[in-house]
């Protein structure tokens, strides 16, 4: 009987806690405020927020202004909310050479360089990476394109079809670096000599993340990161309705909206023991450049958790008041979040789409690879048609397709469930580091 009374009392206390918390949080995180931010970020005058366009700069200015309203501090030693990223684009004009006796041309070689006139006379100074027939091409290759090392990457001829994709991306942007990577499709896994000459047209461009900080009170050197990408696909060919703008209301103005509202909420509380970093990432759609650069500026051992928020504007497969966490089984972060929601109607679920490899497909991936419990929270249905998101990467991804009330509930659930991590009471287990 005593046990029943204790359990009943505990249940009453939990309900009172959520009632009080709800009354406070509703003043800041609500459907009206969600719609205000969403409508601005996904408006036509943002031009689809494609990197290196006036539209994305306009979006960055808006996010920075909202961070200023929330009285966030600048990140590290910056004098603004912008984290500038210098990028280099090299358009290869001509290329020739040899790997042993095998001729190298643009048909079997890709060069990723920042040099306008590249001369390679030997393999000395280049680390050799061999991509075997059985290797996962995407998982192995694309991190190498942003390496800070000189690499000679020998790719088994079995990957010929995937190599074509690498060729199409040959002149993509890369971080400004003197390092060069040479990718060769070949059956020769043990060459003795390499000679290569390539001329390129070099152009420099700038990207920027938008970052704000609330310093911790007692654990300033321990960080909790809330992030989402604010870029999208820009303007393309008109669809059947004559619409050419990829507004990206769900992908990922929704996640960016959440980051901005969480910043305002935690700023109002002023009780975080750990330092909280709020970041709107750039260039997720074109290679995750923003999150990759950001991750390099932190000691990953000091990052206690990272919440990446991606496409939360539509109902999950379970309906409203639910979302899933990618890589749920890789740390106990999901269990901590759900425990903090005890007594509420909201439920976090494990990622139901393991075949889509979502854990490594968003801005959490770089920090996760470094061992950080960095997970993506999403509601996006990523099954095969007709059960997936009908507006994903289409011009029809507009604010009218989103549920503002459900978005507000998801953001509130993230705020409430993360409190013990922000306070330092809970520390999620680490994710296994990637070699």
Order of alpha helices (4+ residues) and beta strands (2+ residues): alpha-alpha-alpha-beta-beta-beta-beta-beta-alpha-beta-alpha-beta-beta-beta-beta-beta-beta-alpha-beta-alpha-beta-beta-alpha-beta-alpha-beta-alpha-alpha
